[in-house]
């Protein structure tokens, strides 16, 4: 029996807007071992019953969707054609705030949003093997999944709030004007 049918109780999640723009192809190829890909590829791989394409999702609906999954994976990467890269990775912080374990690609600001091994797992976004291994690891180790989710939420609520960033900017501005 495929792994997804025997172990996973809830799905891995990948945002659809990111699927169109970023490394979702790698995520889907990896996730087919555990369960997923775009409509055409999902059909070709025979996993259409395991994949739901939700289209545009309203911001108010995101917390419920994050809560509906065990793992949030979006292995974003730099797109060589136009240097498009994930700037900070707010989507990982959103998933972490919902106490979800996250998997992201080592690229751009994702590495600022995810502390590898502490609040989530970072992978080579072009390695199907590495993506699959990270997702499978989280499904097979519920304690690790819970620990990463808890640490991610704690960090999101303490270090990554707008209030925290505003205080840091004000402190830096104060320090800069005091030195002159």
SEKELO-716971 format. One record per residue: residue in one letter; z, x, y of N, C-alpha, C in turn. Coordinates in Angstrom, 2 decimals. Layout:
% residues N
+----+---------+---------+---------+---------+---------+---------+---------+---------+---------+
| aa |    n.c3 |    n.c1 |    n.c2 |   ca.c3 |   ca.c1 |   ca.c2 |    c.c3 |    c.c1 |    c.c2 |
+----+---------+---------+---------+---------+---------+---------+---------+---------+---------+
|  a |       Z |       X |       Y |       Z |       X |       Y |       Z |       X |       Y |
...
+----+---------+---------+---------+---------+---------+---------+---------+---------+---------+
***
This chain:
% residues 180
+----+---------+---------+---------+---------+---------+---------+---------+---------+---------+
| aa |    n.c3 |    n.c1 |    n.c2 |   ca.c3 |   ca.c1 |   ca.c2 |    c.c3 |    c.c1 |    c.c2 |
+----+---------+---------+---------+---------+---------+---------+---------+---------+---------+
|  x |    0.00 |    0.83 |   -1.20 |    0.00 |    0.00 |    0.00 |    0.00 |    0.87 |    1.25 |
|  x |   -0.76 |    0.47 |    2.28 |   -0.74 |    1.26 |    3.52 |    0.65 |    1.32 |    4.12 |
|  x |    0.91 |    2.40 |    4.80 |    2.21 |    2.60 |    5.45 |    2.60 |    1.42 |    6.31 |
|  x |    1.67 |    0.90 |    7.12 |    1.99 |   -0.17 |    8.06 |    2.48 |   -1.43 |    7.35 |
|  x |    2.03 |   -1.65 |    6.17 |    2.42 |   -2.86 |    5.45 |    3.78 |   -2.72 |    4.77 |
|  x |    4.22 |   -1.49 |    4.58 |    5.46 |   -1.30 |    3.84 |    6.65 |   -0.94 |    4.71 |
|  x |    6.44 |   -0.28 |    5.86 |    7.56 |    0.22 |    6.65 |    7.70 |   -0.47 |    8.00 |
|  x |    6.60 |   -0.59 |    8.72 |    6.68 |   -1.08 |   10.10 |    7.03 |   -2.56 |   10.13 |
|  x |    8.06 |   -2.89 |   10.90 |    8.44 |   -4.29 |   11.05 |    7.87 |   -4.87 |   12.32 |
|  x |    7.68 |   -4.02 |   13.34 |    7.07 |   -4.45 |   14.58 |    6.01 |   -3.43 |   14.95 |
|  x |    5.08 |   -3.79 |   15.80 |    3.95 |   -2.91 |   16.07 |    4.27 |   -1.75 |   17.00 |
|  x |    3.42 |   -0.75 |   16.92 |    3.35 |    0.24 |   17.99 |    2.58 |   -0.45 |   19.10 |
|  x |    2.77 |   -0.04 |   20.31 |    2.17 |   -0.73 |   21.44 |    1.40 |    0.26 |   22.28 |
|  x |    0.23 |   -0.14 |   22.74 |   -0.56 |    0.67 |   23.66 |   -1.12 |   -0.27 |   24.71 |
|  x |   -0.95 |    0.03 |   25.98 |   -1.42 |   -0.88 |   27.01 |   -2.94 |   -0.90 |   27.03 |
|  x |   -3.50 |   -2.10 |   27.21 |   -4.94 |   -2.24 |   27.12 |   -5.67 |   -1.59 |   28.28 |
|  x |   -5.11 |   -1.60 |   29.49 |   -5.81 |   -0.93 |   30.58 |   -5.90 |    0.56 |   30.29 |
|  x |   -4.88 |    1.11 |   29.69 |   -4.91 |    2.52 |   29.33 |   -5.92 |    2.74 |   28.20 |
|  x |   -6.07 |    1.76 |   27.31 |   -7.02 |    1.91 |   26.21 |   -8.43 |    2.12 |   26.73 |
|  x |   -8.78 |    1.42 |   27.80 |  -10.13 |    1.57 |   28.34 |  -10.31 |    2.92 |   28.99 |
|  x |   -9.26 |    3.50 |   29.59 |   -9.42 |    4.68 |   30.43 |   -8.97 |    5.98 |   29.80 |
|  x |   -8.03 |    5.94 |   28.91 |   -7.43 |    7.19 |   28.47 |   -7.67 |    7.43 |   26.99 |
|  x |   -6.81 |    8.11 |   26.36 |   -7.02 |    8.59 |   24.99 |   -6.68 |    7.56 |   23.93 |
|  x |   -6.97 |    6.31 |   24.21 |   -6.62 |    5.29 |   23.23 |   -7.42 |    5.46 |   21.95 |
|  x |   -8.59 |    6.03 |   22.04 |   -9.37 |    6.25 |   20.83 |   -8.57 |    7.12 |   19.86 |
|  x |   -7.93 |    8.16 |   20.35 |   -7.11 |    9.00 |   19.49 |   -5.91 |    8.22 |   18.95 |
|  x |   -5.29 |    7.42 |   19.83 |   -4.16 |    6.61 |   19.40 |   -4.57 |    5.66 |   18.28 |
|  x |   -5.69 |    4.99 |   18.47 |   -6.12 |    3.99 |   17.49 |   -6.47 |    4.66 |   16.17 |
|  x |   -7.18 |    5.78 |   16.21 |   -7.51 |    6.48 |   14.97 |   -6.22 |    6.86 |   14.25 |
|  x |   -5.25 |    7.36 |   15.01 |   -3.98 |    7.74 |   14.40 |   -3.26 |    6.50 |   13.88 |
|  x |   -3.26 |    5.47 |   14.66 |   -2.51 |    4.27 |   14.31 |   -3.11 |    3.51 |   13.15 |
|  x |   -4.38 |    3.74 |   12.82 |   -4.95 |    3.06 |   11.67 |   -4.23 |    3.47 |   10.40 |
|  x |   -3.68 |    4.69 |   10.39 |   -2.88 |    5.11 |    9.24 |   -1.60 |    4.30 |    9.20 |
|  x |   -1.20 |    3.84 |   10.34 |    0.00 |    3.05 |   10.44 |   -0.38 |    1.61 |   10.79 |
|  x |   -1.56 |    1.43 |   11.49 |   -2.17 |    0.08 |   11.72 |   -3.08 |   -0.26 |   12.91 |
|  x |   -4.11 |    0.35 |   13.64 |   -4.81 |   -0.14 |   14.89 |   -6.24 |    0.36 |   15.28 |
|  x |   -7.12 |   -0.04 |   16.31 |   -8.18 |    0.45 |   17.27 |   -8.91 |   -0.65 |   18.03 |
|  x |   -9.76 |   -0.30 |   19.00 |  -10.50 |   -1.27 |   19.78 |  -11.19 |   -2.28 |   18.88 |
|  x |  -11.60 |   -3.41 |   19.44 |  -12.17 |   -4.50 |   18.64 |  -13.24 |   -4.04 |   17.66 |
|  x |  -14.21 |   -3.32 |   18.13 |  -15.30 |   -2.88 |   17.25 |  -14.78 |   -1.95 |   16.17 |
|  x |  -14.01 |   -0.96 |   16.57 |  -13.49 |   -0.01 |   15.61 |  -12.50 |   -0.68 |   14.67 |
|  x |  -11.69 |   -1.58 |   15.21 |  -10.73 |   -2.30 |   14.35 |  -11.47 |   -3.04 |   13.25 |
|  x |  -12.60 |   -3.67 |   13.60 |  -13.41 |   -4.36 |   12.59 |  -13.99 |   -3.40 |   11.58 |
|  x |  -14.53 |   -2.28 |   12.06 |  -15.12 |   -1.28 |   11.18 |  -14.10 |   -0.72 |   10.20 |
|  x |  -12.88 |   -0.58 |   10.67 |  -11.83 |    0.00 |    9.83 |  -11.10 |   -1.03 |    8.98 |
|  x |  -11.41 |   -2.30 |    9.21 |  -10.78 |   -3.36 |    8.42 |   -9.33 |   -3.64 |    8.77 |
|  x |   -8.95 |   -3.39 |   10.03 |   -7.57 |   -3.63 |   10.44 |   -7.46 |   -4.69 |   11.54 |
|  x |   -8.48 |   -5.48 |   11.69 |   -8.48 |   -6.48 |   12.76 |   -7.24 |   -7.38 |   12.73 |
|  x |   -6.72 |   -7.64 |   11.55 |   -5.54 |   -8.50 |   11.44 |   -4.27 |   -7.80 |   11.94 |
|  x |   -4.34 |   -6.48 |   12.17 |   -3.18 |   -5.72 |   12.61 |   -3.20 |   -5.43 |   14.10 |
|  x |   -4.29 |   -5.76 |   14.79 |   -4.47 |   -5.39 |   16.19 |   -4.64 |   -6.64 |   17.03 |
|  x |   -3.95 |   -6.69 |   18.15 |   -4.12 |   -7.78 |   19.12 |   -4.51 |   -7.18 |   20.45 |
|  x |   -5.62 |   -7.66 |   21.00 |   -6.07 |   -7.21 |   22.31 |   -5.70 |   -8.30 |   23.30 |
|  x |   -4.78 |   -8.00 |   24.19 |   -4.22 |   -9.02 |   25.07 |   -4.95 |   -9.14 |   26.40 |
|  x |   -5.84 |   -8.21 |   26.71 |   -6.51 |   -8.26 |   28.00 |   -5.55 |   -7.90 |   29.12 |
|  x |   -5.82 |   -8.42 |   30.30 |   -4.95 |   -8.12 |   31.45 |   -3.58 |   -8.75 |   31.24 |
|  x |   -2.56 |   -7.96 |   31.51 |   -1.19 |   -8.42 |   31.33 |   -0.49 |   -8.39 |   32.68 |
|  x |    0.15 |   -9.48 |   33.02 |    0.91 |   -9.57 |   34.27 |    2.16 |   -8.71 |   34.16 |
|  x |    2.56 |   -8.12 |   35.27 |    3.73 |   -7.23 |   35.30 |    4.98 |   -7.91 |   34.75 |
|  x |    5.16 |   -9.18 |   35.05 |    6.35 |   -9.90 |   34.58 |    6.39 |  -10.04 |   33.06 |
|  x |    5.23 |   -9.91 |   32.41 |    5.17 |  -10.05 |   30.95 |    5.43 |   -8.73 |   30.22 |
|  x |    5.37 |   -7.62 |   30.94 |    5.51 |   -6.31 |   30.28 |    6.84 |   -6.10 |   29.57 |
|  x |    7.98 |   -6.42 |   30.18 |    9.24 |   -6.18 |   29.46 |    9.30 |   -6.89 |   28.10 |
|  x |    8.79 |   -8.09 |   28.02 |    8.78 |   -8.80 |   26.75 |    7.89 |   -8.13 |   25.72 |
|  x |    6.77 |   -7.59 |   26.18 |    5.87 |   -6.89 |   25.26 |    6.47 |   -5.56 |   24.81 |
|  x |    7.09 |   -4.84 |   25.73 |    7.78 |   -3.62 |   25.32 |    8.86 |   -3.95 |   24.30 |
|  x |    9.60 |   -5.00 |   24.54 |   10.69 |   -5.39 |   23.64 |   10.16 |   -5.83 |   22.27 |
|  x |    8.91 |   -6.26 |   22.21 |    8.33 |   -6.75 |   20.96 |    7.87 |   -5.62 |   20.04 |
|  x |    7.93 |   -4.38 |   20.51 |    7.49 |   -3.27 |   19.66 |    8.65 |   -2.33 |   19.37 |
|  x |    8.48 |   -1.55 |   18.34 |    9.47 |   -0.52 |   18.01 |    9.14 |    0.78 |   18.70 |
|  x |    7.86 |    1.06 |   18.87 |    7.38 |    2.33 |   19.42 |    6.32 |    2.03 |   20.46 |
|  x |    6.41 |    2.70 |   21.60 |    5.34 |    2.61 |   22.60 |    4.59 |    3.93 |   22.58 |
|  x |    3.30 |    3.88 |   22.29 |    2.49 |    5.10 |   22.21 |    1.27 |    4.98 |   23.11 |
|  x |    1.08 |    5.98 |   23.94 |   -0.11 |    6.06 |   24.78 |   -0.39 |    7.54 |   25.03 |
|  x |   -1.17 |    8.15 |   24.16 |   -1.41 |    9.59 |   24.27 |   -2.44 |    9.93 |   25.35 |
|  x |   -2.10 |    9.66 |   26.61 |   -3.00 |    9.91 |   27.73 |   -3.37 |   11.38 |   27.80 |
|  x |   -4.56 |   11.65 |   28.28 |   -5.04 |   13.03 |   28.38 |   -5.95 |   13.15 |   29.60 |
|  x |   -6.22 |   14.38 |   29.99 |   -7.17 |   14.66 |   31.06 |   -8.56 |   14.32 |   30.57 |
|  x |   -9.30 |   13.58 |   31.39 |  -10.69 |   13.31 |   31.08 |  -11.53 |   14.34 |   31.80 |
|  x |  -12.19 |   15.20 |   31.07 |  -12.94 |   16.31 |   31.66 |  -14.04 |   15.84 |   32.60 |
|  x |  -14.63 |   14.69 |   32.33 |  -15.78 |   14.25 |   33.12 |  -15.43 |   14.02 |   34.59 |
|  x |  -14.22 |   13.58 |   34.88 |  -13.86 |   13.30 |   36.28 |  -12.44 |   13.74 |   36.64 |
|  x |  -11.86 |   14.60 |   35.81 |  -10.49 |   15.09 |   36.04 |   -9.48 |   13.97 |   36.19 |
|  x |   -9.70 |   12.85 |   35.54 |   -8.77 |   11.73 |   35.56 |   -7.59 |   12.08 |   34.66 |
|  x |   -6.40 |   12.01 |   35.21 |   -5.21 |   12.37 |   34.46 |   -4.09 |   11.39 |   34.81 |
|  x |   -3.19 |   11.16 |   33.89 |   -2.02 |   10.32 |   34.15 |   -1.17 |   11.04 |   35.18 |
|  x |   -0.99 |   10.42 |   36.36 |   -0.27 |   11.07 |   37.44 |    1.19 |   11.32 |   37.14 |
|  x |    1.97 |   10.29 |   36.94 |    3.38 |   10.47 |   36.61 |    3.70 |    9.90 |   35.25 |
|  x |    3.20 |    8.76 |   34.94 |    3.51 |    8.16 |   33.65 |    4.56 |    7.08 |   33.76 |
|  x |    4.46 |    6.25 |   34.80 |    5.43 |    5.17 |   35.00 |    5.50 |    4.24 |   33.80 |
|  x |    4.40 |    4.08 |   33.09 |    4.38 |    3.19 |   31.94 |    5.36 |    3.66 |   30.86 |
|  x |    5.53 |    4.97 |   30.72 |    6.49 |    5.49 |   29.74 |    7.92 |    5.20 |   30.19 |
|  x |    8.15 |    5.28 |   31.49 |    9.47 |    4.98 |   32.04 |    9.77 |    3.48 |   31.86 |
|  x |    8.75 |    2.64 |   32.07 |    8.94 |    1.20 |   31.86 |    9.33 |    0.91 |   30.42 |
|  x |    8.61 |    1.51 |   29.47 |    8.92 |    1.30 |   28.05 |   10.31 |    1.86 |   27.73 |
|  x |   10.62 |    3.02 |   28.29 |   11.95 |    3.61 |   28.08 |   13.05 |    2.72 |   28.64 |
|  x |   12.79 |    2.12 |   29.81 |   13.79 |    1.23 |   30.42 |   14.07 |    0.04 |   29.52 |
|  x |   13.12 |   -0.31 |   28.67 |   13.31 |   -1.39 |   27.70 |   13.87 |   -0.85 |   26.38 |
|  x |   14.34 |    0.38 |   26.42 |   14.99 |    1.05 |   25.29 |   14.05 |    1.24 |   24.10 |
|  x |   12.82 |    1.59 |   24.38 |   11.84 |    1.85 |   23.34 |   11.57 |    3.34 |   23.22 |
|  x |   11.41 |    3.81 |   22.01 |   10.98 |    5.18 |   21.78 |    9.53 |    5.27 |   22.25 |
|  x |    9.17 |    6.37 |   22.90 |    7.83 |    6.53 |   23.44 |    7.17 |    7.78 |   22.88 |
|  x |    5.84 |    7.69 |   22.74 |    5.01 |    8.82 |   22.33 |    3.94 |    8.97 |   23.39 |
|  x |    3.83 |   10.16 |   23.97 |    2.82 |   10.40 |   24.99 |    2.13 |   11.73 |   24.77 |
|  x |    0.96 |   11.87 |   25.37 |    0.20 |   13.11 |   25.25 |    0.65 |   14.14 |   26.25 |
|  x |    0.68 |   15.40 |   25.82 |    1.02 |   16.51 |   26.73 |   -0.12 |   16.67 |   27.73 |
|  x |    0.02 |   16.01 |   28.87 |   -1.03 |   16.04 |   29.88 |   -0.49 |   15.47 |   31.18 |
|  x |   -0.85 |   16.09 |   32.28 |   -0.49 |   15.55 |   33.59 |    0.99 |   15.25 |   33.73 |
|  x |    1.29 |   14.14 |   34.39 |    2.66 |   13.76 |   34.67 |    3.42 |   13.18 |   33.49 |
|  x |    2.75 |   13.00 |   32.37 |    3.43 |   12.47 |   31.18 |    4.60 |   13.36 |   30.81 |
|  x |    4.42 |   14.66 |   30.97 |    5.47 |   15.60 |   30.62 |    6.67 |   15.52 |   31.56 |
|  x |    6.50 |   14.91 |   32.73 |    7.62 |   14.66 |   33.63 |    8.33 |   13.36 |   33.26 |
|  x |    7.60 |   12.43 |   32.71 |    8.16 |   11.13 |   32.35 |    8.89 |   11.15 |   31.01 |
|  x |    8.43 |   11.99 |   30.09 |    9.02 |   12.07 |   28.75 |    9.62 |   13.46 |   28.55 |
|  x |   10.89 |   13.50 |   28.20 |   11.54 |   14.75 |   27.83 |   11.40 |   14.89 |   26.32 |
|  x |   10.54 |   15.78 |   25.88 |   10.19 |   15.90 |   24.47 |   11.42 |   16.10 |   23.59 |
|  x |   11.55 |   15.22 |   22.62 |   12.67 |   15.30 |   21.69 |   13.96 |   14.71 |   22.22 |
|  x |   13.98 |   14.33 |   23.49 |   15.20 |   13.77 |   24.09 |   15.01 |   12.30 |   24.47 |
|  x |   13.90 |   11.99 |   25.13 |   13.64 |   10.59 |   25.52 |   12.36 |   10.06 |   24.88 |
|  x |   11.68 |   10.90 |   24.14 |   10.44 |   10.50 |   23.47 |    9.81 |   11.72 |   22.81 |
|  x |    8.59 |   11.55 |   22.34 |    7.90 |   12.64 |   21.68 |    6.58 |   12.91 |   22.39 |
|  x |    6.30 |   14.18 |   22.66 |    5.03 |   14.57 |   23.25 |    4.14 |   15.14 |   22.15 |
|  x |    2.85 |   14.79 |   22.21 |    1.90 |   15.22 |   21.19 |    0.63 |   15.73 |   21.86 |
|  x |   -0.16 |   16.44 |   21.10 |   -1.50 |   16.81 |   21.55 |   -2.31 |   15.51 |   21.56 |
|  x |   -2.77 |   15.06 |   22.74 |   -3.42 |   13.76 |   22.81 |   -4.77 |   13.70 |   22.10 |
|  x |   -5.30 |   14.83 |   21.68 |   -6.57 |   14.84 |   20.97 |   -6.40 |   15.03 |   19.47 |
|  x |   -5.16 |   15.15 |   19.02 |   -4.90 |   15.38 |   17.60 |   -4.47 |   14.09 |   16.92 |
|  x |   -5.38 |   13.52 |   16.17 |   -5.08 |   12.30 |   15.42 |   -3.91 |   12.56 |   14.48 |
|  x |   -3.90 |   13.73 |   13.85 |   -2.82 |   14.07 |   12.92 |   -1.46 |   14.09 |   13.62 |
|  x |   -1.40 |   14.71 |   14.79 |   -0.13 |   14.83 |   15.51 |    0.35 |   13.47 |   16.02 |
|  x |   -0.57 |   12.67 |   16.52 |   -0.21 |   11.32 |   17.00 |    0.33 |   10.49 |   15.85 |
|  x |   -0.41 |   10.49 |   14.75 |    0.02 |    9.72 |   13.57 |    1.38 |   10.20 |   13.07 |
|  x |    1.57 |   11.52 |   13.01 |    2.83 |   12.06 |   12.51 |    4.00 |   11.64 |   13.40 |
|  x |    3.81 |   11.65 |   14.72 |    4.89 |   11.26 |   15.63 |    5.25 |    9.79 |   15.46 |
|  x |    4.23 |    8.93 |   15.40 |    4.49 |    7.50 |   15.24 |    5.14 |    7.23 |   13.90 |
|  x |    4.61 |    7.83 |   12.85 |    5.18 |    7.63 |   11.51 |    6.62 |    8.15 |   11.46 |
|  x |    6.88 |    9.28 |   12.08 |    8.24 |    9.84 |   12.12 |    9.21 |    8.84 |   12.73 |
|  x |    8.80 |    8.21 |   13.83 |    9.68 |    7.24 |   14.49 |    9.90 |    5.99 |   13.64 |
|  x |    8.87 |    5.55 |   12.92 |    9.04 |    4.39 |   12.04 |    9.92 |    4.71 |   10.85 |
|  x |    9.82 |    5.92 |   10.35 |   10.61 |    6.30 |    9.18 |   12.04 |    6.68 |    9.51 |
|  x |   12.32 |    6.95 |   10.79 |   13.66 |    7.38 |   11.20 |   14.20 |    6.46 |   12.30 |
|  x |   14.74 |    5.30 |   11.92 |   15.23 |    4.35 |   12.92 |   16.35 |    4.91 |   13.79 |
|  x |   17.14 |    5.85 |   13.27 |   18.20 |    6.46 |   14.09 |   17.60 |    7.30 |   15.21 |
|  x |   16.58 |    8.07 |   14.90 |   15.89 |    8.86 |   15.93 |   15.25 |    7.92 |   16.95 |
|  x |   14.58 |    6.89 |   16.45 |   13.94 |    5.91 |   17.34 |   14.97 |    5.31 |   18.29 |
|  x |   16.12 |    4.93 |   17.78 |   17.16 |    4.33 |   18.61 |   17.74 |    5.35 |   19.59 |
|  x |   17.96 |    6.57 |   19.12 |   18.51 |    7.62 |   19.98 |   17.56 |    7.92 |   21.15 |
|  x |   16.28 |    8.06 |   20.87 |   15.30 |    8.32 |   21.93 |   15.21 |    7.14 |   22.89 |
|  x |   15.22 |    5.93 |   22.34 |   15.17 |    4.73 |   23.19 |   16.38 |    4.62 |   24.10 |
|  x |   17.55 |    4.89 |   23.57 |   18.79 |    4.83 |   24.36 |   18.79 |    5.90 |   25.44 |
|  x |   18.42 |    7.12 |   25.07 |   18.38 |    8.21 |   26.06 |   17.32 |    7.94 |   27.12 |
|  x |   16.20 |    7.39 |   26.70 |   15.14 |    7.06 |   27.66 |   15.59 |    6.01 |   28.65 |
|  x |   16.29 |    4.99 |   28.17 |   16.80 |    3.95 |   29.08 |   17.83 |    4.53 |   30.04 |
|  x |   18.73 |    5.33 |   29.51 |   19.76 |    5.95 |   30.36 |   19.10 |    6.76 |   31.47 |
|  x |   18.10 |    7.55 |   31.12 |   17.41 |    8.38 |   32.12 |   16.62 |    7.51 |   33.11 |
|  x |   15.95 |    6.49 |   32.60 |   15.19 |    5.60 |   33.48 |   16.09 |    4.92 |   34.50 |
|  x |   17.28 |    4.53 |   34.07 |   18.18 |    3.79 |   34.95 |   19.00 |    4.70 |   35.87 |
|  x |   19.06 |    5.99 |   35.56 |   19.86 |    6.88 |   36.41 |   19.00 |    7.84 |   37.23 |
|  x |   18.08 |    8.54 |   36.59 |   17.30 |    9.57 |   37.27 |   15.96 |    9.11 |   37.81 |
|  x |   15.45 |    7.99 |   37.32 |   14.06 |    7.62 |   37.65 |   13.95 |    6.29 |   38.39 |
|  x |   14.98 |    5.94 |   39.13 |   14.93 |    4.71 |   39.93 |   14.39 |    5.04 |   41.32 |
|  x |   13.90 |    4.02 |   42.02 |   13.42 |    4.22 |   43.39 |   14.56 |    4.71 |   44.28 |
|  x |   15.75 |    4.17 |   44.07 |   16.92 |    4.59 |   44.86 |   17.19 |    6.08 |   44.66 |
|  x |   17.10 |    6.54 |   43.44 |   17.32 |    7.96 |   43.14 |   16.27 |    8.82 |   43.83 |
|  x |   14.99 |    8.42 |   43.72 |   13.92 |    9.18 |   44.36 |   14.07 |    9.18 |   45.88 |
|  x |   14.42 |    8.03 |   46.45 |   14.61 |    7.93 |   47.90 |   15.73 |    8.87 |   48.35 |
|  x |   16.81 |    8.91 |   47.60 |   17.93 |    9.80 |   47.94 |   17.49 |   11.26 |   47.88 |
|  x |   16.69 |   11.61 |   46.89 |   16.20 |   13.00 |   46.78 |   15.28 |   13.36 |   47.95 |
|  x |   14.41 |   12.43 |   48.33 |   13.51 |   12.68 |   49.47 |   14.32 |   12.83 |   50.75 |
|  x |   15.28 |   11.94 |   50.96 |   16.13 |   12.03 |   52.16 |   16.91 |   13.34 |   52.18 |
|  x |   17.45 |   13.73 |   51.06 |   18.20 |   14.99 |   50.99 |   17.29 |   16.18 |   51.29 |
|  x |   16.07 |   16.15 |   50.74 |   15.14 |   17.25 |   50.99 |   14.73 |   17.28 |   52.47 |
|  x |   14.49 |   16.12 |   53.06 |   14.13 |   16.06 |   54.48 |   15.29 |   16.55 |   55.34 |
|  x |   16.50 |   16.14 |   55.01 |   17.68 |   16.58 |   55.74 |   17.83 |   18.10 |   55.65 |
|  x |   17.69 |   18.63 |   54.46 |   17.79 |   20.07 |   54.24 |   16.71 |   20.81 |   55.01 |
|  x |   15.50 |   20.29 |   55.03 |   14.39 |   20.94 |   55.72 |   14.61 |   20.97 |   57.23 |
|  x |   15.17 |   19.89 |   57.78 |   15.38 |   19.86 |   59.23 |   16.62 |   20.66 |   59.63 |
|  x |   17.56 |   20.81 |   58.74 |   18.79 |   21.56 |   59.02 |   18.51 |   23.06 |   59.06 |
|  x |   17.53 |   23.51 |   58.30 |   17.22 |   24.94 |   58.24 |   16.54 |   25.44 |   59.50 |
|  x |   15.95 |   24.57 |   60.29 |   15.18 |   25.02 |   61.47 |   16.03 |   25.31 |   62.64 |
+----+---------+---------+---------+---------+---------+---------+---------+---------+---------+
***
